[in-house]
Amino acid sequence: MRARLTRRALLSLVLRLLFLNPVATGSCSGDDQELLKQLQHQADFLQDTSMLLDPYIRSQGLDVSGLKERCQERPGVFPSEDALQALSRRGFLQTLNAKLSHVLQRLTAFQEDLPEVQALVKVKMYIFGVKNNIHCLAQLLPDSAKTAEPTQAGPGASRPPTTTPDTFQRKIEGCEFLRGYHRFMHSVGQVFCKWRKSPSRSPRHSSHQALQRGAHGMQPFTRGKGLLPRGQLPR
């Protein structure tokens, strides 16, 4: 019991420090491809079930035949990959930011059920990193004045639900949520992968690239056409 109380106090302290010192949001990279690369890397990390889902299943005794099969994503909690692909870039970033805020709240409710304290803290740090990069990437989209600041949760901003079902049902619901969360992050990674392969040019990027092309000089002469003598006009 004493060890459990010590673990609870340690986790509470670490999470408070995390909430008070989220990933820095003061500076943003102006390179959209670099931001997309970071976001895809973060999504790849967060989709890994060995971070949350697998240890949750083991710690809750759900890794037995008949129970493991019940641990499936509940429809409607997270958007499907097709739904995410159909969104505009700004709509996708806003949806992702909102869903990650919801995930942070739910993870706080799970903190007593997950055996790996360090893994939970690392996942939350990565989520804050994603939200910061979302904010930065949104600044590069047209009409970036509409972009909201990234959400920073306070120490007491996230609370478990007040109405809790019986213990077994709560375990199943937690498993369903984590299954959906990991699938969702996989879908998010697929969207960012597609964006990297087909970058969208905002007006500021297009003008910047045009200036770069102009700085490199004129197109080379085609073969067989030499320089005209000075003062002679082409016929």
Secondary structure by P-SEA (a helix, b strand, c coil): caaaaaaaaaaaaaaaaaaacccccccccccaaaaaaaaaaaaaaaacccccaaaaaaaaccccaaaaaaccccccccccaaaaaaccaaaaaaaaaaaaaaaaaaaaaaccccccaaaaaaaaaaaaaaaaaaaaaaaaccccccccccccccccccccccccccaaaaaaaaaaaaaaaaaaaaaaaaaaaaaaabbbbcaaaaaaaaaaaaaaccccccccccccccccccc
